[in-house]
Amino acid sequence: YTIKEDFAEMASQMRLPEFKKKINRKSIFENEGTFVKLTKVMLSEGLNLENADGNIDFTHTLQEAVQIDLEQRNRDEYVPKQYQLNSSQLHAVRELFVGYDIENKRKQLTLKIARQLVFDEIHEPYISQYVARVLKPQSDEQLVDLFDNEMNTVAAFKKKMDGLILEYQKKEFKKLLDVGQVVCTPSYPLPKQLQLAKKAIGLTKGLYAEEGDMNGFEYKVIGQVANLDSVLFWHRNPERGKGFCMNGFINHYPDFIVRMRSGIVILIETKGDDRDNTDSRNKIELGAYWANKAGDGYRYFMVFDTVRLEGAVSVSELIERLKLM
């Protein structure tokens, strides 16, 4: 589906601001002093977890142990298939581990956990060192319990380390913004056409001949936005990996891009009232940085139906603000 003819020329000139990082050392790929699109990995320089918090909640409810095998689907195609280990297999594996002394238990469990933790932002030796440090104060009994509940243990490590990485990246992002090493400049062009699996029905002022499908709350919000005289057109931003990404300490794909008749561009993220969480707070924070650094012609709003976080607005508040733009 292509852009509507009435909006084609204006849309072709639009470039949505993205965060760029300055290159401080020349390489075979970039020249010193140039700016390239920021990725989260760039915000992880210097991260090694050596002094990171090692307190992890290993609370679990079920004992889990599985084996992974390959099942032949077609002549040359195999897919992983998961089986529950039977009691004799589980007993044999467990007895082998229980027979180690405590130092060997720590070593074997460290290796077992670390090889299941893969992060683009952290080199493997730092992952192993962190796991070993967390396991060091664990008693013999606790190590056996963590072994018995391996899936839960790995999940707990991943959740903790994801949080530590994000915390580091957020601090680094703010620092680089403050010193001008990260800037926000217009660079993302709207695609000339879309491929849609499902279409939204009954909405006016869409940028493209057809716009992507959406849930009930999204439909409610953009329906009211589209009815405003101050709105020129809107676009349903495709989801992760396909549309415009607000690239910072998280990768955020706002639900809607709205162009006002005044020339102001609005990014809107909708949230049902059951989505009041840390992810939403990070999106609000990043959206505020983006709007501030992008310039006076850009705004970001997170919209809740009734309940909302600090920095977000209700549907009625959004509509009132857009009427004045």
C-alpha positions as CSV (number, residue, x, y, z in Angstrom):
1,Y,0.0,0.0,0.0
2,T,1.5,3.3,-1.1
3,I,1.3,6.8,0.5
4,K,-1.8,8.7,-0.6
5,E,-1.2,11.2,-3.4
6,D,-2.3,14.2,-1.4
7,F,0.4,13.6,1.2
8,A,3.1,12.1,-1.0
9,E,5.3,15.2,-1.5
10,M,5.2,16.3,2.2
11,A,5.8,12.7,3.5
12,S,8.8,12.3,1.1
13,Q,10.5,15.3,2.8
14,M,9.9,14.1,6.3
15,R,12.8,12.7,8.3
16,L,12.2,11.5,11.8
17,P,15.0,12.3,14.3
18,E,17.2,9.4,15.5
19,F,19.9,9.3,18.0
20,K,23.5,9.3,16.6
21,K,26.8,8.7,18.3
22,K,30.0,10.5,17.5
23,I,33.0,8.4,16.4
24,N,36.0,9.4,18.3
25,R,38.5,7.0,16.7
26,K,39.0,6.4,13.0
27,S,38.4,2.8,11.8
28,I,38.1,1.0,8.5
29,F,34.3,1.6,8.7
30,E,34.0,5.2,10.0
31,N,36.0,8.4,10.0
32,E,36.8,10.2,13.2
33,G,34.3,13.0,14.1
34,T,31.4,11.5,12.1
35,F,28.1,10.5,13.7
36,V,26.5,7.0,13.2
37,K,23.2,5.6,14.3
38,L,23.3,4.7,18.0
39,T,22.9,1.1,19.1
40,K,22.5,-0.2,22.6
41,V,25.8,-2.0,22.3
42,M,27.5,1.3,21.9
43,L,26.2,2.3,25.4
44,S,27.9,-0.8,26.9
45,E,31.6,0.2,26.5
46,G,33.3,-0.4,29.9
47,L,30.6,-2.7,31.3
48,N,32.1,-5.7,33.0
49,L,29.9,-6.3,36.0
50,E,32.9,-6.5,38.3
51,N,31.3,-4.4,41.0
52,A,27.7,-4.9,40.0
53,D,25.0,-5.9,42.5
54,G,25.0,-9.7,43.0
55,N,21.8,-10.0,45.0
56,I,19.4,-12.3,42.9
57,D,16.0,-13.6,43.9
58,F,16.1,-17.4,43.2
59,T,12.6,-18.0,44.5
60,H,10.9,-20.9,42.6
61,T,7.8,-22.9,42.7
62,L,8.4,-26.0,40.5
63,Q,11.2,-28.4,40.0
64,E,12.1,-28.3,36.3
65,A,14.5,-30.6,34.3
66,V,14.3,-31.3,30.6
67,Q,16.3,-32.8,27.8
68,I,16.5,-31.3,24.3
69,D,16.6,-33.5,21.2
70,L,16.2,-33.0,17.5
71,E,13.1,-34.3,15.8
72,Q,13.1,-34.8,12.0
73,R,10.3,-32.9,10.4
74,N,11.3,-33.2,6.7
75,R,14.1,-35.0,4.9
76,D,16.6,-32.2,5.6
77,E,14.8,-30.3,8.4
78,Y,15.2,-30.9,12.1
79,V,13.6,-29.0,14.9
80,P,14.4,-28.9,18.6
81,K,11.9,-30.9,20.8
82,Q,11.8,-30.7,24.5
83,Y,11.1,-33.7,26.7
84,Q,10.7,-34.0,30.4
85,L,13.5,-36.1,31.9
86,N,12.2,-39.3,33.5
87,S,12.9,-40.0,37.1
88,S,15.8,-42.3,36.5
89,Q,17.6,-39.8,34.2
90,L,17.0,-37.0,36.7
91,H,18.2,-39.1,39.6
92,A,21.5,-40.1,37.8
93,V,22.3,-36.5,36.7
94,R,21.5,-35.2,40.2
95,E,23.6,-37.8,42.0
96,L,26.6,-37.0,39.9
97,F,26.4,-33.3,40.8
98,V,25.6,-34.0,44.5
99,G,28.8,-36.2,44.7
100,Y,31.1,-33.2,43.9
101,D,32.7,-31.3,46.8
102,I,31.4,-27.7,47.2
103,E,34.1,-26.0,45.1
104,N,33.5,-28.4,42.2
105,K,29.7,-27.8,42.6
106,R,30.3,-24.1,42.2
107,K,32.6,-24.6,39.2
108,Q,30.3,-27.0,37.4
109,L,27.2,-24.9,38.1
110,T,29.0,-21.7,37.0
111,L,29.9,-23.3,33.7
112,K,26.4,-24.8,33.3
113,I,24.7,-21.4,33.9
114,A,27.2,-19.1,32.1
115,R,27.0,-21.0,28.8
116,Q,23.2,-20.3,28.7
117,L,23.6,-16.6,29.2
118,V,24.4,-14.7,26.0
119,F,24.5,-10.9,25.8
120,D,25.8,-8.8,23.0
121,E,26.8,-6.2,25.5
122,I,29.0,-8.3,27.7
123,H,32.0,-10.4,26.9
124,E,31.7,-14.1,27.9
125,P,34.5,-14.0,30.6
126,Y,32.7,-11.2,32.4
127,I,29.5,-13.3,32.5
128,S,31.3,-16.3,34.0
129,Q,33.0,-14.1,36.5
130,Y,29.7,-12.6,37.6
131,V,28.0,-16.0,37.9
132,A,30.9,-17.3,40.0
133,R,30.8,-14.3,42.3
134,V,27.0,-14.7,42.9
135,L,27.4,-18.4,43.6
136,K,30.4,-18.0,45.9
137,P,28.5,-17.4,49.1
138,Q,25.9,-20.1,48.4
139,S,26.0,-23.1,50.7
140,D,26.3,-26.7,49.5
141,E,22.5,-27.2,50.0
142,Q,21.7,-24.0,48.1
143,L,23.9,-25.0,45.2
144,V,22.1,-28.3,44.9
145,D,18.8,-26.5,45.0
146,L,19.9,-24.1,42.2
147,F,21.0,-27.1,40.2
148,D,17.7,-28.9,40.7
149,N,15.9,-25.8,39.4
150,E,18.3,-24.9,36.6
151,M,15.7,-23.3,34.3
152,N,14.5,-21.0,37.1
153,T,18.2,-20.3,38.1
154,V,19.2,-19.3,34.5
155,A,16.0,-17.1,34.2
156,A,16.8,-15.4,37.5
157,F,20.3,-14.6,36.3
158,K,19.1,-13.3,32.9
159,K,16.5,-11.1,34.5
160,K,19.0,-9.6,36.9
161,M,21.7,-9.1,34.3
162,D,19.2,-7.5,31.8
163,G,18.4,-5.0,34.6
164,L,22.1,-4.3,35.3
165,I,22.8,-3.8,31.6
166,L,19.9,-1.5,31.1
167,E,20.9,0.5,34.2
168,Y,24.4,1.0,32.9
169,Q,23.2,1.9,29.4
170,K,20.8,4.4,30.7
171,K,23.5,6.2,32.7
172,E,25.9,6.1,29.7
173,F,23.2,7.4,27.4
174,K,22.5,10.4,29.7
175,K,26.2,11.1,30.1
176,L,26.8,11.1,26.3
177,L,23.9,13.3,25.7
178,D,25.2,15.8,28.3
179,V,28.6,16.1,26.6
180,G,27.4,16.1,23.0
181,Q,28.7,12.6,22.1
182,V,25.1,11.6,21.3
183,V,22.8,13.9,19.3
184,C,19.3,13.6,17.8
185,T,19.1,14.5,14.1
186,P,16.4,14.0,11.4
187,S,17.4,10.9,9.3
188,Y,14.6,8.3,9.2
189,P,12.5,8.5,6.0
190,L,9.0,7.1,5.9
191,P,8.7,4.0,3.6
192,K,7.1,4.6,0.2
193,Q,4.9,1.6,0.6
194,L,3.7,-0.9,3.2
195,Q,3.0,-4.6,3.3
196,L,0.2,-5.4,5.7
197,A,-1.2,-8.7,6.9
198,K,-4.3,-7.1,8.3
199,K,-5.8,-3.7,7.7
200,A,-7.5,-1.1,10.0
201,I,-11.1,-0.4,8.9
202,G,-13.2,2.8,9.1
203,L,-10.5,5.4,10.0
204,T,-9.9,8.6,8.1
205,K,-6.7,10.6,7.4
206,G,-4.3,7.6,7.3
207,L,-1.0,8.4,5.5
208,Y,-1.1,5.3,3.4
209,A,-3.9,3.9,1.2
210,E,-4.4,1.4,4.1
211,E,-3.0,1.3,7.6
212,G,-2.1,-1.6,9.8
213,D,-4.5,-3.3,12.2
214,M,-4.6,-2.4,15.9
215,N,-6.3,-3.3,19.2
216,G,-9.4,-1.7,20.6
217,F,-7.7,0.9,22.7
218,E,-5.4,1.9,19.9
219,Y,-8.4,2.2,17.6
220,K,-10.2,4.4,20.1
221,V,-7.3,6.8,20.5
222,I,-6.3,7.2,16.8
223,G,-10.0,7.5,15.9
224,Q,-10.4,10.6,18.1
225,V,-7.0,12.0,16.9
226,A,-8.0,11.6,13.3
227,N,-11.2,13.6,13.8
228,L,-9.3,16.7,14.9
229,D,-9.2,19.6,12.4
230,S,-5.6,20.3,13.6
231,V,-4.4,16.8,12.4
232,L,-3.3,16.5,8.8
233,F,-2.5,12.7,8.7
234,W,-1.4,9.8,10.9
235,H,0.4,6.5,10.4
236,R,0.3,3.2,12.3
237,N,4.0,2.6,13.0
238,P,4.9,-1.0,12.3
239,E,6.1,-3.1,15.2
240,R,9.6,-4.1,16.2
241,G,12.2,-4.2,13.5
242,K,9.9,-2.8,10.7
243,G,9.0,0.8,11.5
244,F,10.5,3.9,13.1
245,C,12.6,3.1,16.2
246,M,13.3,5.6,19.0
247,N,16.8,4.2,19.6
248,G,18.3,5.0,23.0
249,F,18.9,2.9,26.1
250,I,15.9,0.9,24.9
251,N,14.5,0.4,21.4
252,H,11.0,1.9,21.4
253,Y,8.6,1.7,18.5
254,P,5.8,4.2,19.2
255,D,2.3,3.1,18.0
256,F,1.5,6.2,15.9
257,I,3.2,9.0,14.0
258,V,0.9,12.0,13.6
259,R,1.6,15.1,11.4
260,M,-0.2,18.3,12.5
261,R,-1.3,21.0,10.1
262,S,1.1,23.3,12.0
263,G,4.0,21.1,10.9
264,I,4.5,19.6,14.3
265,V,5.1,15.8,14.4
266,I,3.7,13.8,17.3
267,L,4.7,10.3,18.4
268,I,2.0,8.5,20.4
269,E,2.3,5.3,22.5
270,T,-0.9,3.8,23.8
271,K,-1.1,1.7,26.9
272,G,-4.1,-0.1,28.4
273,D,-4.5,0.5,32.2
274,D,-3.1,-3.0,32.9
275,R,0.3,-2.0,31.4
276,D,1.6,0.2,34.2
277,N,5.1,-1.1,34.5
278,T,8.8,-0.5,34.3
279,D,8.8,-0.8,30.5
280,S,6.3,2.1,30.3
281,R,8.4,4.2,32.6
282,N,11.5,3.7,30.4
283,K,9.5,4.6,27.3
284,I,8.2,7.8,28.9
285,E,11.7,8.8,29.9
286,L,13.2,8.0,26.5
287,G,10.4,9.8,24.8
288,A,11.0,12.9,26.8
289,Y,14.7,12.9,25.9
290,W,13.8,12.4,22.2
291,A,11.3,15.3,22.1
292,N,13.7,17.6,23.9
293,K,16.7,16.8,21.7
294,A,14.7,16.5,18.4
295,G,13.6,20.1,18.7
296,D,10.4,22.2,19.0
297,G,8.7,20.6,16.0
298,Y,8.4,17.2,17.8
299,R,6.4,15.8,20.7
300,Y,6.0,12.5,22.4
301,F,2.9,11.3,24.4
302,M,2.2,8.1,26.2
303,V,-1.6,7.6,26.6
304,F,-3.5,5.6,29.2
305,D,-7.2,5.2,29.3
306,T,-7.6,6.3,32.9
307,V,-4.8,5.1,35.2
308,R,-1.4,6.4,34.2
309,L,2.2,7.0,35.1
310,E,3.9,10.3,35.8
311,G,4.7,11.9,32.5
312,A,1.8,10.1,30.7
313,V,-1.6,11.6,29.8
314,S,-5.2,10.4,29.5
315,V,-7.0,10.2,26.1
316,S,-9.0,13.4,26.9
317,E,-5.8,15.2,27.9
318,L,-4.1,14.2,24.6
319,I,-7.0,15.4,22.5
320,E,-7.2,18.7,24.3
321,R,-3.5,19.3,23.7
322,L,-3.6,18.3,20.0
323,K,-6.5,20.7,19.5
324,L,-4.1,23.6,20.4
325,M,-1.2,22.5,18.1
